[in-house]
Amino acid sequence: MTNNNRQVAIVAIGGNALIVGKDKKTIPDQFDAVEETMRHIGGMIQDGWDVVITHGNGPQVGFILRRSELSIHELHPVPLDYCGADTQGAIGYMIQKALRNEFKKRGIDKTAVTVVTQVEVSADDPAFNNPAKPVGSFLDEETAKGRMADGQEFVEDAGRGWRRVVPSPLPMRIIEVDAIKKLIDNGFSVIAVGGGGIPVVEKENGDLHGVEAVIDKDFASGLLANLIKADLLIISTAIEKVALNFNKPNEELLDKMTVAEAEKYIEEGHFAPGSMLPKVQAIIKFLKEGGKKALITDPPNIQPALRGETGTWIVP
């Protein structure tokens, strides 16, 4: 049974949907956080939206890399593409379970399914010559320099220690996009491109090869939204509305902005790198490439925002 008349939204959930604080990192803590977020997304689905959920995985990849560091004399190292796949499965499981329970409470006849998603990047992407995305834990200088001799790259981080940096290339193609489309059309709630997707490059013979990189999940979410012609891209984060002069006395909350206004605010330096900036940049790219509208808000305000009561809307 296909379902082609409903509206489709990509909902990209941020780190706060998985880990709510420094003392809330255990697996049960993460599941509690996911369950709370899925309560709000379940309401959205009950209101008639078909939803594809995407998510970050930064802390979880960091945990895997740390375990690998601690067991370095006993076990094999874990490559980043494998970390991405591992976290897609684990986080996808948490979301599937939370949604299934939410559907049961609400009397919704739906099934959630996770697609372990590969995302193609270009081997010529400039990011491969400029690794800048921090991953893993802080190390002392001697350990970091030893790893640098083995080909990894590290930077010193503001006196906190040395941290590995990896490339963050732009997503070009989502390998499993046709499967994702078919699942949506047949009424499934889909979890996809977790952590931005598993980064792969296509070799000359057409084979895919995993690479040591991390793809920004908001850019990957925007690409997926464009490819499936989603009606809406929601980037769910820790704040209700986007602000100019964030955390300053003259802070101004935004109800709406156009692409031109968003570009002007970026130029004026209103959005912090590694925080709001990549979210707004991903939305600008989504809208310039055919997207209809986008929304930034926190999970509890998704439904009120869809009723026009809050959130920051971004339009062409």
C-alpha positions in Angstrom: 0.0 0.0 0.0 1.6 3.2 -1.1 1.0 6.5 0.6 1.8 9.4 -1.8 -0.6 12.1 -0.6 0.8 12.9 2.8 3.5 15.5 3.6 7.1 14.2 4.1 9.5 15.8 6.6 13.1 15.1 7.3 13.8 15.6 11.1 17.5 15.9 11.9 17.9 15.4 15.6 20.9 16.9 17.4 23.1 15.6 20.1 20.8 16.9 22.8 18.2 14.3 21.7 20.7 11.5 22.6 22.8 12.9 25.5 21.2 15.6 27.6 24.2 16.4 29.9 27.8 15.4 30.9 26.4 13.1 33.6 23.8 11.4 31.3 25.9 9.4 29.0 25.1 5.8 29.8 23.0 3.6 27.4 19.9 3.8 29.6 20.4 7.6 29.8 20.6 7.8 26.0 17.5 5.7 25.6 15.6 8.0 28.1 16.6 11.0 26.0 15.6 9.3 22.7 12.3 8.3 24.2 11.5 11.9 25.2 12.4 13.2 21.7 10.3 10.4 20.0 7.3 11.5 22.0 7.3 14.8 20.2 8.0 13.2 16.8 5.3 10.6 17.5 2.9 13.5 17.9 4.0 14.9 14.6 3.4 11.6 12.9 0.0 11.3 14.5 -0.8 14.8 13.1 -0.3 13.3 9.6 3.3 13.7 8.7 5.5 11.0 7.2 8.9 11.4 8.9 12.4 10.4 8.1 14.6 10.8 11.1 18.3 11.6 10.8 20.7 11.9 13.8 24.2 12.9 14.9 26.6 10.3 16.4 29.7 12.4 17.5 29.8 11.4 21.2 29.0 7.7 20.3 31.8 7.5 17.8 34.1 9.1 20.4 33.1 6.4 22.9 34.0 3.7 20.3 37.4 5.3 19.5 38.1 5.6 23.3 37.4 1.9 23.9 39.7 1.2 20.9 42.4 3.4 22.5 42.1 1.6 25.9 42.3 -1.8 24.3 45.1 -1.0 21.8 47.4 -3.7 23.0 44.7 -6.4 22.9 42.3 -5.6 20.0 42.4 -4.3 16.5 41.8 -0.5 15.8 38.4 0.5 14.5 38.2 2.5 11.3 35.8 5.5 11.1 33.5 4.1 8.4 33.0 1.1 10.7 32.3 3.4 13.6 29.6 5.2 11.5 28.0 1.9 10.7 28.1 0.7 14.3 26.5 3.8 15.6 23.8 3.9 12.9 22.7 0.4 14.0 22.9 1.2 17.8 21.2 4.6 17.6 18.7 3.3 15.0 17.8 0.5 17.4 17.1 3.0 20.2 14.9 5.2 17.9 13.1 2.2 16.5 12.3 0.8 20.0 11.2 4.3 21.3 9.0 4.9 18.2 7.4 1.4 18.4 6.5 2.1 22.0 5.2 5.6 21.2 3.1 4.2 18.3 1.6 1.6 20.6 0.6 4.2 23.2 -1.0 6.4 20.5 -2.7 3.6 18.6 -0.7 4.3 15.4 -0.3 1.4 13.0 3.2 2.0 11.8 6.7 0.4 11.9 10.0 2.2 12.2 13.0 0.9 10.3 16.7 1.9 10.2 18.6 2.0 6.9 22.3 1.7 7.4 23.2 4.4 4.9 26.3 4.9 2.8 27.0 8.4 1.5 29.3 9.0 -1.4 31.9 11.8 -1.1 34.5 12.9 -3.6 38.0 11.7 -3.2 39.0 15.1 -4.5 37.1 17.0 -1.9 39.4 19.8 -0.5 38.5 18.6 3.0 40.9 15.6 2.6 43.8 18.1 2.4 42.5 20.0 5.4 41.3 17.6 8.2 39.5 19.8 10.7 36.7 17.8 12.3 37.7 16.7 15.9 36.9 13.1 16.9 37.7 10.9 19.9 39.2 11.9 23.2 42.0 14.2 24.3 45.5 12.6 24.4 48.8 13.8 25.8 51.4 15.2 23.4 53.7 12.1 23.4 50.8 9.7 22.5 49.4 12.1 19.8 52.8 12.5 18.2 53.3 8.7 18.2 50.0 8.3 16.3 50.9 11.1 13.9 54.0 9.1 12.9 51.5 6.3 12.0 49.6 8.7 9.6 46.9 10.2 11.8 46.6 13.9 12.3 46.2 15.7 15.6 45.9 19.3 16.8 46.5 20.8 20.2 43.2 22.1 21.6 43.4 25.1 23.9 45.5 23.5 26.6 43.1 20.6 27.0 45.3 18.2 25.2 45.8 16.8 21.7 42.8 15.6 19.6 42.6 13.7 16.4 41.1 15.6 13.4 39.7 14.0 10.3 38.3 15.3 7.0 34.6 16.4 6.7 33.8 16.2 3.0 30.5 17.3 1.5 28.0 14.6 0.8 27.4 14.0 -3.0 25.1 11.0 -3.3 23.1 8.8 -0.9 23.6 5.2 -2.1 20.4 3.7 -0.5 18.1 6.6 -1.5 15.8 4.5 -3.6 15.2 2.1 -0.7 14.5 5.0 1.6 11.9 6.4 -0.9 10.2 3.0 -1.2 10.0 2.6 2.5 8.4 6.1 3.0 6.0 5.5 0.1 4.9 2.3 1.8 4.1 3.9 5.2 7.3 3.2 7.2 8.9 5.7 9.5 12.5 5.6 8.4 15.8 6.3 10.3 18.5 7.1 7.8 21.9 8.9 7.1 22.8 8.5 10.8 25.9 10.6 11.7 25.8 12.0 8.2 26.1 8.6 6.6 29.0 6.2 6.2 31.5 8.1 4.0 32.5 6.1 0.9 34.2 7.0 -2.4 33.6 5.2 -5.7 36.7 3.7 -7.2 37.4 3.6 -11.0 35.8 0.2 -11.3 32.6 1.3 -9.6 33.3 -0.4 -6.3 32.7 1.6 -3.1 35.5 2.1 -0.5 35.0 3.4 3.0 37.2 6.4 4.0 38.4 7.9 7.3 36.1 10.9 7.4 33.0 12.3 9.1 30.2 13.9 7.1 28.1 16.7 8.6 24.7 15.2 9.4 22.8 18.5 8.6 24.3 18.7 5.1 23.5 15.0 4.6 20.0 15.5 5.9 19.5 18.4 3.5 20.8 16.3 0.6 18.4 13.5 1.5 15.5 16.1 1.7 16.3 17.3 -1.8 16.6 13.8 -3.3 13.3 12.6 -1.9 11.6 16.0 -2.5 10.6 16.4 1.1 8.1 19.1 1.9 10.0 20.2 5.0 13.5 20.0 6.6 13.5 20.3 10.4 16.8 20.7 12.2 16.0 20.0 15.8 18.6 21.4 18.3 18.8 22.6 21.9 17.1 26.0 21.3 13.6 27.1 20.6 14.5 29.8 18.1 17.6 31.0 16.2 19.1 34.2 17.7 21.1 37.1 16.5 23.7 38.4 19.1 23.3 35.0 20.9 23.6 35.3 24.7 24.3 39.0 24.5 22.2 41.8 26.1 20.9 42.7 22.6 19.9 39.1 21.7 17.1 39.0 19.1 15.1 35.9 18.5 14.1 35.2 14.9 10.6 33.9 13.8 11.6 33.8 10.2 14.4 34.5 7.7 14.9 34.3 4.0 18.0 32.7 2.4 19.3 36.2 1.6 18.8 37.3 5.2 20.5 34.1 6.5 23.5 34.7 4.2 23.7 38.3 5.5 23.6 37.2 9.2 26.4 34.6 8.4 28.5 37.4 6.9 28.0 39.5 10.0 29.2 36.6 12.2 26.0 35.9 14.1 26.3 32.0 14.0 29.0 30.1 15.8 31.1 27.6 13.8 30.5 24.1 15.0 27.2 25.1 16.4 24.5 27.1 14.6 26.6 28.0 11.5 26.6 24.5 9.8 22.9 24.1 10.5 22.0 27.4 8.7 24.5 26.7 5.9 22.9 23.2 5.3 19.5 24.8 5.2 20.6 27.5 2.7 22.0 24.7 0.4 18.8 22.7 0.8 16.6 25.7 -0.2 18.9 26.8 -3.1 18.7 23.3 -4.5 14.9 23.2 -4.6 13.8 22.8 -1.0 10.5 24.4 0.0 11.0 25.5 3.6 12.9 24.6 6.7 12.5 24.9 10.5 14.9 25.1 13.4 13.6 24.5 16.9 14.0 22.1 19.9 12.1 18.8 20.2 9.3 19.9 22.6 8.5 22.8 20.2 8.2 20.8 17.0 4.4 20.5 17.1 3.8 24.1 18.3 6.2 25.3 15.5 4.3 23.3 12.9 1.1 25.2 14.1 3.0 28.5 13.5 3.4 29.3 17.2 7.2 29.2 17.6 10.5 28.1 16.0 12.6 29.8 13.3 11.3 29.3 9.8 13.7 29.6 6.8 12.3 30.1 3.3 13.7 30.8 -0.1 
